[in-house]
Amino acid sequence: MFKPYFILFLLIFISSCSYTINPQDSINKGIQYLKSVENLDLSYKDTYLEYVYPSEKLECPPQNCTLTYRKLDAFFNLIFIKNEFNEYKPLESSVNEANNILESLLPLWREEKLYNIINDSMQKPNGLALDTYCILGYLYNDKQMAVLVQNSLYLNKWLPDNFYEGDQDFRTIADESWCVRLIQKHYKEKIRFVKEKLVQDTYNYLKENHIKITKVNAAIHTLTMLVEFNEPSKDIKYFQDYIANSINDKETWQDTTTLANILDVLILSNYQNKAKIDKIAQELITRQENNGSWLLSKNAPKNFGQVFTTFRVIIALNKYQKWQK
C-alpha cells in the first residue's frame, strides 16, 4: 500500500509536469462558426463588419459584387488563413472568392491615390484609405503599390497629426507600420529612416498619456514591423516585454481581440517565455462560446465584433499550434 507522503509526492510531480495545450478543436469550431454566419454576398452577420463609412464608395470589378472597408477587413483575414493554415476546408470557397475579389482590385488600385494623407500632390479627395491600401499591397506583395505609397510620403510621414483621436489614436502608428511593411519588401533602404522614426514615435507614445490598451496595440504593430524588417534590434526585446507584461493590466486582459494579437506577435517575434504564451493560449481557448465564436471582450455584446475577433483568435491559435511543434 502506498504511503500518504508518497501519494502527495506523486501528485506534486504530476502537477509540475508540463502538458501540451491542443487548440485544434477550438480552431475547428471557430472555422465552423465563421462559415455559419456568412451571407451569400460574403459579408458576415456582425454589426461591426456591416458598418459602412459615410460617403464610402468602393468599386468591385466582379459582377454583383459589393465592397466596403469593413468587408475588406474580413477578406484580409481570409487571406491570412489561406497563407498560414494547413487546413481550412469549410472556408475554402470563401477564401477563394475573397482572393479573386482582392486580386481584381490590384490593377485598379495601382492607378488610385489616397485621401487621408498630407502629401497634396498624391492626395485625392475620394481616394482610398492609407491603411487598407497598404494592407492589400502587403498581402499581394505588389511592387507598384509600394512605389505609390513610397511617393506619398511627406517629411517621412503619411498621416496628418491628430488624424485619429481618443481610443483610436494608436492607429497612426498602426497604419504607417503597415505601409513600412509593404515598402520594405522592395525598398528596404529607402524606408529605413521612416521605420526608425516610427519606432521612436512608438516609444514617445508609450510614455505619453494614452489609454493603456491603445499603447499595447501601438506596440504590437511596431513589433510586427520590426520582426519583418528582419534585422537585429534591441527594440524587439523592449516591445516584447512591454506587450507580454501588458496582460497584467485588467483592461488589456479583458479584451479578447487584443489578447489574440498579443499571442500572435509574441510567437512571431520568438518570445522566450513559454509559460506566458501557454497562459494566453489557454485563456483564449477557455473564452470560446458554445457556438464556436469569441466575443470582442469579456461580457461584450454578442453581435458586435465577434466575427472579426473569431478570425483573429483562430489565426493566433493556429500560429500557437505550429509554434508548439
C-alpha positions as CSV (number, residue, x, y, z in Angstrom):
1,M,0.0,0.0,0.0
2,F,1.3,3.5,-0.9
3,K,2.2,5.7,2.0
4,P,0.4,9.1,2.2
5,Y,3.6,11.0,1.7
6,F,4.3,9.0,-1.5
7,I,0.9,9.8,-2.8
8,L,1.5,13.5,-2.0
9,F,4.8,13.4,-3.8
10,L,3.2,11.7,-6.8
11,L,0.5,14.4,-7.1
12,I,3.1,17.2,-6.8
13,F,5.2,15.5,-9.5
14,I,2.2,15.1,-11.9
15,S,1.0,18.6,-11.4
16,S,4.5,20.0,-12.0
17,C,4.9,18.2,-15.3
18,S,4.4,20.3,-18.5
19,Y,1.5,19.5,-20.7
20,T,0.5,20.3,-24.2
21,I,-2.4,22.5,-25.0
22,N,-4.2,21.3,-28.1
23,P,-6.0,24.2,-29.8
24,Q,-7.2,22.3,-32.9
25,D,-10.7,21.6,-31.6
26,S,-11.2,25.3,-30.8
27,I,-9.8,26.3,-34.2
28,N,-12.2,23.8,-36.0
29,K,-15.2,25.2,-34.0
30,G,-14.2,28.7,-34.9
31,I,-14.0,27.9,-38.6
32,Q,-17.4,26.2,-38.5
33,Y,-18.8,29.3,-36.7
34,L,-17.4,31.7,-39.4
35,K,-19.0,29.6,-42.1
36,S,-22.3,29.6,-40.3
37,V,-22.6,33.4,-40.1
38,E,-21.5,34.1,-43.7
39,N,-24.1,35.7,-46.0
40,L,-24.4,34.9,-49.7
41,D,-22.5,38.0,-50.7
42,L,-19.6,37.0,-48.5
43,S,-20.5,39.6,-45.8
44,Y,-21.0,38.4,-42.2
45,K,-23.7,38.7,-39.6
46,D,-21.7,41.1,-37.4
47,T,-22.7,44.7,-36.7
48,Y,-19.1,45.8,-36.7
49,L,-18.4,44.3,-40.1
50,E,-21.7,45.6,-41.5
51,Y,-20.8,49.2,-40.8
52,V,-20.3,51.5,-43.9
53,Y,-18.4,54.7,-43.5
54,P,-20.1,57.9,-44.7
55,S,-19.5,58.6,-48.4
56,E,-17.5,55.4,-48.9
57,K,-17.9,54.0,-52.3
58,L,-15.5,51.3,-53.4
59,E,-15.5,49.8,-56.9
60,C,-15.7,46.0,-57.1
61,P,-15.0,44.5,-60.5
62,P,-16.7,41.1,-60.3
63,Q,-20.3,41.0,-61.3
64,N,-22.9,41.6,-58.4
65,C,-20.0,42.4,-56.0
66,T,-20.3,45.0,-53.3
67,L,-17.4,46.1,-51.3
68,T,-16.9,48.1,-48.1
69,Y,-13.8,48.8,-45.9
70,R,-15.1,46.6,-43.2
71,K,-15.8,43.8,-45.7
72,L,-12.2,44.1,-46.8
73,D,-11.2,43.6,-43.1
74,A,-12.9,40.2,-43.3
75,F,-11.3,39.4,-46.7
76,F,-7.8,40.2,-45.4
77,N,-8.3,37.7,-42.5
78,L,-9.4,35.1,-45.0
79,I,-6.2,35.6,-46.9
80,F,-4.2,35.3,-43.7
81,I,-5.9,31.9,-43.3
82,K,-5.0,31.0,-46.8
83,N,-1.4,31.9,-46.3
84,E,-0.9,30.4,-42.8
85,F,-3.3,27.4,-42.3
86,N,-2.6,23.9,-43.4
87,E,-6.3,23.0,-43.4
88,Y,-9.3,25.3,-43.7
89,K,-11.7,23.3,-45.8
90,P,-15.1,24.7,-44.6
91,L,-13.8,28.2,-45.5
92,E,-12.1,27.2,-48.8
93,S,-14.8,28.6,-51.1
94,S,-14.9,31.8,-49.1
95,V,-11.1,32.2,-49.2
96,N,-11.1,31.6,-52.9
97,E,-13.8,34.2,-53.6
98,A,-12.2,36.7,-51.3
99,N,-8.9,36.1,-53.1
100,N,-10.5,36.6,-56.5
101,I,-12.1,39.9,-55.5
102,L,-8.9,41.2,-53.9
103,E,-6.8,40.2,-57.0
104,S,-9.3,42.1,-59.2
105,L,-8.7,45.2,-57.2
106,L,-4.9,45.3,-57.7
107,P,-4.8,46.8,-61.2
108,L,-7.4,49.4,-60.2
109,W,-5.7,50.4,-57.0
110,R,-2.3,50.8,-58.7
111,E,-3.8,53.7,-60.6
112,E,-5.5,55.2,-57.5
113,K,-4.4,57.8,-54.9
114,L,-5.0,58.2,-51.2
115,Y,-7.5,60.5,-49.5
116,N,-6.1,60.8,-45.9
117,I,-2.5,61.8,-46.4
118,I,-0.7,65.1,-46.0
119,N,1.1,65.0,-49.4
120,D,-1.1,67.2,-51.5
121,S,0.4,66.1,-54.8
122,M,-0.5,62.5,-54.1
123,Q,-3.9,63.2,-52.4
124,K,-7.3,62.6,-53.9
125,P,-10.5,63.6,-52.0
126,N,-12.4,60.5,-53.0
127,G,-9.3,58.2,-53.0
128,L,-8.5,55.2,-50.9
129,A,-7.7,54.9,-47.1
130,L,-4.0,54.6,-46.4
131,D,-4.2,51.5,-44.1
132,T,-6.4,49.5,-46.4
133,Y,-4.3,50.3,-49.4
134,C,-1.1,49.2,-47.7
135,I,-2.6,46.0,-46.3
136,L,-3.8,45.0,-49.7
137,G,-0.4,45.8,-51.3
138,Y,1.4,43.9,-48.5
139,L,-0.7,40.8,-48.8
140,Y,-0.1,40.5,-52.5
141,N,3.5,41.8,-52.4
142,D,2.6,44.5,-55.0
143,K,5.6,46.5,-56.1
144,Q,3.7,49.2,-57.9
145,M,1.5,49.9,-54.9
146,A,4.7,50.0,-52.8
147,V,6.0,52.7,-55.1
148,L,2.8,54.8,-54.8
149,V,2.9,54.6,-51.0
150,Q,6.6,55.5,-51.0
151,N,5.9,58.5,-53.2
152,S,3.1,59.6,-50.9
153,L,5.4,60.3,-48.0
154,Y,5.8,63.9,-46.9
155,L,8.6,64.7,-44.3
156,N,8.9,60.9,-43.6
157,K,5.2,60.5,-42.6
158,W,1.9,59.9,-44.3
159,L,-0.9,60.9,-41.9
160,P,-1.7,64.4,-40.5
161,D,-1.1,65.0,-36.8
162,N,-4.2,64.1,-34.7
163,F,-5.9,62.4,-37.6
164,Y,-7.0,59.7,-35.1
165,E,-8.2,60.7,-31.6
166,G,-9.3,59.1,-28.4
167,D,-9.2,55.3,-28.2
168,Q,-8.3,55.2,-31.9
169,D,-5.2,57.4,-31.6
170,F,-2.8,54.4,-31.8
171,R,-3.9,53.9,-35.4
172,T,-1.5,56.5,-36.8
173,I,1.3,54.1,-35.8
174,A,-0.7,51.1,-36.9
175,D,-1.5,52.4,-40.3
176,E,2.0,53.7,-41.1
177,S,3.6,50.4,-39.9
178,W,1.6,48.5,-42.5
179,C,3.0,50.9,-45.1
180,V,6.6,50.3,-43.9
181,R,5.9,46.5,-44.1
182,L,4.8,46.8,-47.7
183,I,7.6,49.0,-48.9
184,Q,10.4,47.2,-47.1
185,K,9.7,44.1,-49.2
186,H,11.0,46.0,-52.2
187,Y,12.9,49.1,-51.0
188,K,14.3,48.4,-47.5
189,E,17.0,51.1,-47.6
190,K,14.6,53.7,-48.9
191,I,12.2,53.2,-46.0
192,R,14.7,52.6,-43.2
193,F,14.6,56.1,-41.8
194,V,10.8,56.0,-41.7
195,K,10.9,52.8,-39.8
196,E,13.3,54.2,-37.3
197,K,11.1,57.3,-36.9
198,L,8.1,55.1,-36.3
199,V,9.9,53.2,-33.6
200,Q,10.8,56.5,-31.9
201,D,7.2,57.6,-32.3
202,T,6.1,54.5,-30.5
203,Y,8.5,55.0,-27.6
204,N,7.1,58.5,-27.2
205,Y,3.5,57.3,-27.5
206,L,4.1,54.7,-24.7
207,K,5.4,57.5,-22.4
208,E,2.6,59.8,-23.1
209,N,-0.9,60.0,-21.5
210,H,-2.9,57.5,-23.6
211,I,-5.3,54.7,-22.8
212,K,-3.3,51.6,-21.7
213,I,-4.8,49.3,-24.2
214,T,-4.1,51.7,-27.1
215,K,-0.4,51.7,-26.1
216,V,-0.4,47.9,-26.3
217,N,-1.9,47.9,-29.7
218,A,0.7,50.5,-30.9
219,A,3.5,48.3,-29.6
220,I,2.0,45.2,-31.3
221,H,2.1,46.9,-34.7
222,T,5.6,48.3,-34.2
223,L,7.0,45.0,-33.0
224,T,5.5,43.2,-36.1
225,M,7.1,45.8,-38.3
226,L,10.5,45.3,-36.6
227,V,10.3,41.5,-36.9
228,E,9.5,41.7,-40.6
229,F,12.4,44.1,-41.2
230,N,14.5,41.1,-40.3
231,E,17.4,42.8,-38.7
232,P,18.8,42.5,-35.1
233,S,17.3,45.2,-32.9
234,K,17.4,45.9,-29.2
235,D,14.0,47.4,-29.7
236,I,12.4,44.0,-30.3
237,K,13.2,42.8,-26.7
238,Y,11.8,46.1,-25.3
239,F,8.5,45.8,-27.1
240,Q,8.2,42.1,-26.4
241,D,8.5,42.7,-22.7
242,Y,6.1,45.6,-22.8
243,I,3.5,43.6,-24.7
244,A,3.9,40.5,-22.6
245,N,3.7,42.4,-19.3
246,S,0.5,44.2,-20.5
247,I,-1.6,41.1,-19.8
248,N,-1.4,42.1,-16.1
249,D,-3.5,45.1,-17.0
250,K,-7.1,44.4,-16.3
251,E,-8.5,46.2,-19.4
252,T,-6.0,44.5,-21.8
253,W,-6.7,41.1,-20.3
254,Q,-10.4,41.6,-20.8
255,D,-10.0,42.4,-24.5
256,T,-10.1,39.2,-26.4
257,T,-9.0,40.7,-29.8
258,T,-6.0,42.3,-28.2
259,L,-5.1,39.2,-26.4
260,A,-5.2,37.2,-29.6
261,N,-2.9,39.8,-31.3
262,I,-0.6,39.6,-28.3
263,L,-0.3,35.9,-28.7
264,D,0.3,36.3,-32.4
265,V,3.1,38.8,-32.2
266,L,4.9,37.1,-29.3
267,I,5.1,33.9,-31.2
268,L,6.1,35.8,-34.4
269,S,8.9,37.5,-32.6
270,N,10.2,34.3,-30.9
271,Y,9.4,35.4,-27.4
272,Q,11.1,33.0,-24.9
273,N,8.6,32.9,-22.0
274,K,6.8,29.7,-22.9
275,A,4.7,29.8,-19.7
276,K,3.3,33.2,-20.5
277,I,2.5,32.2,-24.1
278,D,0.8,29.0,-22.9
279,K,-1.2,31.1,-20.4
280,I,-2.6,33.4,-23.1
281,A,-3.4,30.5,-25.4
282,Q,-5.3,28.6,-22.7
283,E,-7.2,31.7,-21.7
284,L,-8.3,32.2,-25.3
285,I,-9.5,28.6,-25.6
286,T,-11.4,29.0,-22.4
287,R,-13.2,32.1,-23.7
288,Q,-14.7,30.3,-26.7
289,E,-18.5,30.5,-26.8
290,N,-20.7,27.4,-27.2
291,N,-21.4,28.4,-30.8
292,G,-17.7,28.4,-31.6
293,S,-17.3,32.2,-31.6
294,W,-15.2,34.6,-29.5
295,L,-16.7,37.8,-28.2
296,L,-14.9,41.1,-28.7
297,S,-14.1,41.1,-24.9
298,K,-15.4,39.5,-21.8
299,N,-19.1,40.5,-21.3
300,A,-19.2,42.2,-24.7
301,P,-22.4,42.3,-26.9
302,K,-22.9,39.0,-28.8
303,N,-23.3,40.7,-32.2
304,F,-20.6,43.3,-32.4
305,G,-17.1,42.3,-33.4
306,Q,-17.5,38.7,-32.6
307,V,-16.8,37.6,-36.2
308,F,-13.7,39.8,-36.5
309,T,-12.5,38.6,-33.1
310,T,-13.0,34.9,-34.1
311,F,-10.9,35.5,-37.2
312,R,-8.1,37.0,-35.0
313,V,-8.3,34.2,-32.4
314,I,-8.2,31.2,-34.7
315,I,-5.3,32.8,-36.6
316,A,-3.4,33.3,-33.3
317,L,-4.2,29.8,-32.1
318,N,-3.1,28.3,-35.5
319,K,0.3,30.1,-35.1
320,Y,0.5,28.8,-31.5
321,Q,-0.2,25.3,-32.6
322,K,2.7,25.5,-35.2
323,W,4.9,27.0,-32.6
324,Q,4.4,24.1,-30.2
325,K,5.8,21.7,-32.8
